[in-house]
Amino acid sequence: MSIVETAQIASRLLRQDMRPQVQHNGVEEGSLREYLETVRLSTNIIDYIVSPDGKLNIPSSSLDLYALPPEDIYSQAEETLVPLYQAAMFSLLGGHVDNELHFGLFTNHTYDNHIRHVAEGVDRALILAGHDSETRVNGQIAAILHDIPNVLSRSWHHLLGGRFARLIFPKLAEDKKRFKHIRDAMKLHHEPIYEEMYHLNTQSFDAKLQLFQKIHTPESAALLFVDNLDMRRERLYANAYNPRVFDQHGHSEINAFMNVKGFERDDSGDIIISTEFNPWIDPEELDKCDPLAITEAPDNRFHCYASKRVRKNPEDPKSPADFHKALREMWGLYGPTCAQDADRMTLMLAAGFTLFPESEKIVMRFADRTGENEPVVYTFTRETVDQVMGEIRTTYGLL
């Protein structure tokens, strides 16, 4: 897809007459106002975004985000952005309704959940990579704004980030160089762009990495790296605490079982990504996880419900989740399903090696909280990503 074609799509959704259009997988393109009125979003939030006659109504903030220290940006922008992200979340749910369950299936993309986590991770990544305060500020701004355009379209939200940023915080556009870094970071965080625009689904990892080194800045590489690692139980949206959701929506189930605990740089400079498989529900989680709790587990602990795809005994609904089946499900959703794929995990690795040019290895470590299984460790170098991904596909039958 050409730059001209993508610009035309963005212009069609966020029109010059400021009457925005919504476009989701299961929704016919139409008025944003009319759509939001159908997804049970409060009228106050709808009015905050769109006027009764359908025109964009987002109030512009006089806040100069560039003047803030990076650690203050998230909190200073919170009052302005929370309702926008609430609207974006409801828009996503309304646009991805499961035919059997009759409600939307999507992981949590609200400000106090996904955006907080990504903002914290982007800053940590840029600090580990040795970047200055200005770069960290740019990274924070991109992190807090990158998913707002989901309110109009999941498929095209990455193309609309710059336009929304100018509307919400007009001062950002006054520094053209910095604003370009922020806009490009928002554009490049969306995985499908690497197949649709750059055709990386047919390229070796070396070719992917060469392209990343040309098109990415530290801010954009950090955002893609961290955004793709946001996998944790807390990302389940409220309606996902339901066994039937796990049966239908692998993304919710894998977020429940595979919790990325964080990333660090070890003494040798390698990047270590730690993930914990957790089939248990702890007592403090019972209030929200109660519909998923299996109370007759053989070890007298509360286990989290697992689908047939993931549980040890597929025919027993009370059977707990299996570590290796959960790993297979995760790689099936987020890893390469064919050679040289432009999948979420491969793109995360390309972003990581771009952000940390001095790191020779990125190590992904998966531990089993129950202690029943030894940790599974994947070690990637720039030269071995394709080989290791091929081994993963073979191991888990993802050919």
Secondary structure, DSSP 8 states (H G I E B T S, - for coil): --HHHHHHHHHHHS-TTS--EEEETTEEEEEHHHHHTTTT--HHHHHHHB-TTS-B--------GGGS-HHHHHHHHHHHHHHHHHHHHHHHHHHSB-TTT-SB------IIIIIHHHHHHHHHHHHHTT--HHHHHHHHHHHHHTTGGGGT-STTGGGSHHHHHHHH-GGGGGSHHHHHHHHHHHHHT-TTHHHHTT-GGGS-HHHHHHHHHHH--HHHHHHHHHHHT---GGG--GGG-SHHHHHH-HHHHHHHHEEEEEEEE-TTS-EEEEEEE--B--GGGHHHHGGGEETT-TTSS-EE---TTTBSSTT-TT--B-HHHHHHHHHHHHS-SSTT---HHHHHHHHHHHH-TT--EEEEEEEETTSSS--EEEEEETTTHHHHHHHHHHHTT--
